[in-house]
Amino acid sequence: MPYTRPEQRTKTWVSVGPTDKVGDLTYQLATVVGRYTLAHGLSYDTFSDVTSALVDCLTEYKRQLADRYEDLKKGQNGDVAEWTVIKNLLREMGADVP
């Protein structure tokens, strides 16, 4: 994910407040996407750019935060028993499974 330089962040920062509801978060994100779309015009490139940005953001969020949290909890509580069996079977077949 390309990181925005610190001096550019204030120019790109969108004022959104904390929310308790996923619907409100969805609305905030939709507003940002809608404003970008209106500013750049209805075109394949705009829709492609927005889709790419959302996918990139999701991927980075998952990779940097959600996956690490999931690993932490798996270490604390153990993995799904059936998945452990499946992973072992895959290893026996020669798959590189962590």
Order of alpha helices (4+ residues) and beta strands (2+ residues): alpha-alpha-alpha-alpha-alpha
